[in-house]
Amino acid sequence: MLARRVIPCLDVDRGRVVKGTRFVDLVDAGDPVAVAARYEAEGADELVFLDITASHEGRAIMLDVVRRVAESVFMPFTVGGGIRTLDDACRLVQAGAEKVSINSAAVRTPDLIAAVADRLGSCATVVNIDPKRVRRGDGSEAWEVFISGGREPTGLDAVSWARRVEQLGAGEIVLTCMDRDGTRDGYDLEITAAVSRAVRIPVVASGGAGAPEHLAAAVTEGGADAALAAGIFHFGQCTIRDVKELFLARGIPVRPPAAP
């Protein structure tokens, strides 16, 4: 079994790391360069940087912040938010990103996924999917994909959309469950498992981590290849090392944590 990854996420708004609950009520969590450097020192496997208001505000991602973060870390670095064109994606790679994550534009223009994969490779092409449980007219529940920072419903089923993005050339999916985001109640293991079973590309579980046990459950019960968390790391509830030590204790393959 491949090593499972522990990934901190920097949700960035106007140049500052923030964290909210279900995509709202944002609280400042520090300078992105300082936070990124701390996570690298703790032994994070990768870093995800999301400019969470770029798409909603219709602006380009803050390239200067991306460059400064890229210069401060050596671990793999994924950047998303406000990517609307192939040129946007290429500029982020030129600024230091190893992967680019597309969300809203992927739904509006699915061919963008294929274009980015053709130019940068599938390994550098990530699609972020933000599902939320909704009730259909017949009373049944579905996982609907939302875009624009969780503000806009799309009518797309999350599992079907995951299959489609894989077919278009995406090499990884970051699955952020809106109902759990920021709650620290644990990931939605049901949708995580459903998407993980539906595709062959890696799935990163996101949204809801509140303790190291939740990250372990994401990979053992949810079938995810990696677990992403933000608030519990930003505000000191636990460290990257705490999570990796739990993984090792439970026999989950993981790259060893950094020395204390």
N, C-alpha and C positions, 0 to 999 in steps of 0.2 A: 504494500500500500504506500502511495506517495505521502510525503510529509504534509500534514495539514498546516495551513498558514494562519497566523494571528495578525490581524490588520487593523491598526488604528485609523480613524477617519477624521479629517479636518473639514468640517463644514464651515466655509468662510463666507462672511457677509461684509462687504466694504473693507476688506483687508484684515479682518479680525476673525479668529476662530470663535464660533458660537455653537450653542447646543440648545435645542428646544424639545417640545413634546408634540408628537404628531405634526411636525413641520411648522409649529407656531410657538409663541412665547419664548423667543430666543434670549439666551443668557451669554454674556461674554465669557470666553474661556481662554483668552490670551493671544499672543502674537504667533502667527503661524510658523515663522522660522524657528523661534525658541521651542515651540511645542514639537515640531518635527524633529529637531535635534535631540530632544529628550527621548522621544520614542526610538530613535535609532540607537541611542546609548543603552536603552533597555532591552534591545534585541528584537524589535518588531521585524516581521518578515517582509512587509511591504507597507506602503503608505498610500492612502487615497485622499485626494484633495478635491472637494466639490465647492464650486462657487454657487451657492444655493439660490441666489436671487438673480443671476445673470440672465437666465432664460425668461423669467417672469418680467424683468425690467427691459428686456430686449436689447441688452448691451453685450459687448464682448467680455470674455473672461479677463481678469487682471493679470496680464502677462508678467508685469514686474514682480508681483508677489510669487507667481509660479517660478520665475527665474531664481528669486532669492531662496525659496525653499529647495529647489533642485540643487543649488550650490551648497546647501548645508547638509545634505544627506547623500549616502551612497546606495541605499536600499532601493529596490524598484518603486516607482512613483507613478501613480495613475491620477490623471486630472480630468475633471468633467465640469459641466455647467456652461451654458451659453454657446455650445458648439452647434453651429448651424450649417457649416459648409466644410468641404474637404480642406480648403485653405485654413480654416480655423483649426482643424485637427493637426495639420502640418505645422502651423505656428506653435502649437503647444509642444510638439515633439522637439522642435528647434529650440524652445525655451527650456527644455530639460526633462519633459515627461517621457516615461518609457511606454506608457499606455494612455489612450484617451478613452473617456467614458461618455457615451452619447445616450441621451434620454428623450427629451421632448422632440428634438429634430428627427430622431430615429422613427418615432411614431408618425410624424407629419410627412417625412420623406424617407421611407424605408430604403430606397436605393442608396442613401448616404452610407448605410452600413456596408454595403458591398463596395462602394467607392473607397471608403477608408481602408477596408480590408485589402483591397487590390493594391492600394498605394503603400500602406504601412505594414501590411501583414495581419492575419487573423490574431496572432499573439498580442498585437498592440491594440486590438479593437474590442472594447468592452461596451456592453449595453447595460445601463442601469434601468431596472424595472421596479416601479413603485406601485404595488397592488394594495387595494383596500377591499375589505369584505363589504359587499352590497347585497341588498335583498331584491330579487327579481319580482316581477308582477305575479308569478305563480307561488310566491312565498319561499322559494329556494334561495340559497346563498351562492354567490359567485365572487371570484377575486377579480375585480376590475382594475385595469391599469389606469393610473392618473399621471398627468404631466404638469409642466409649469410649476414645479415645486409643490406638487400635490394639490394644486388649485383647480385643475381641469380634468374632468372625466373623459375617457376616450371610447368607452363601450367595448374595449378589447378585453378578452379573457387572458389572464396572466400566463397560464400554461400554454395556451395556443400561441401567444405572442413570443414566449420563450423559444418554442420550436421554430417559429418563423425567423427570429434573429439569428439562430444557429444556421439555418439554411442560407441566410444572406451573407454569412461569413464572419459573424462575431466569434471571438475566441474565448469569451468569458462573460458571465452575467453577474451583476451585483443586484441582489434581490432585497429591496428595502420595504418591509411590511409596514405600511403607514399606521395601521391600528396599534402597533406595538412600539413605534418609534418614540424613544425618549421615556417610555413608561418604566423600564427596567423590570418588566414582568417576564422577560424571556422572549426568545424569537417565536414567531408563528411557525412551529415545526411542521404543521400540516401542509401549508403552502410551500415551505422550503423543501419538504420531501417530494411533493408533487412535481415541482419544477426540476429538482435534481434527477428524478426518475425519467422525466420527459426529454432530457437533452444529454448529450455526451460531452459537452464542454464544461469546464469548471463553473460551479455556482458558489458565489460568496454570500453567506447569510448576513443580513443586516437588519437592524431595527428591533430594539427591545432588550439588549443585553444589560443585566443588572448584577451579575456575579460570574466568576469563572465557570461555574457549573453550567451556565446558560451557553457559553461558547462551546463547551464540551458536548452538550446536547445537540447543538447545531450540526456538528459533524458526525456524531454517532447515531442520533435518531433522525435528524433532518437530512442526512446524506450530503451535506455541503462539503466542499473542498477547502473552504476557508471560512473564518468567522470574523466579522468586522464589528468594531465597537467604537464609541466615541466618549460619551459622558462619563462612564465608569473609569476611563483612563484619564480624561481631562481633569476630573475633580477628585481623584485620588481614592476612589472606592477600591481599586485594585490596580496592579501593575501588569505589564506584559509578562514579567517573570512569574507572577502568581498564576496566570493562565497556563503558561507553558509547563510549570511544575505540576499542575493538576493533570494536564494532558499526559505527561510522562508517567504519572502515578497510575493513570487509568489505561496505559498501554496504547495511547493514541500517538502515532508517529508525528514528531514535530522537531524542527530544528532547535537545538539546545538554547536555553535563554542565556543572555549575557551574564558574565560574572558579576556578582554583587559588588 
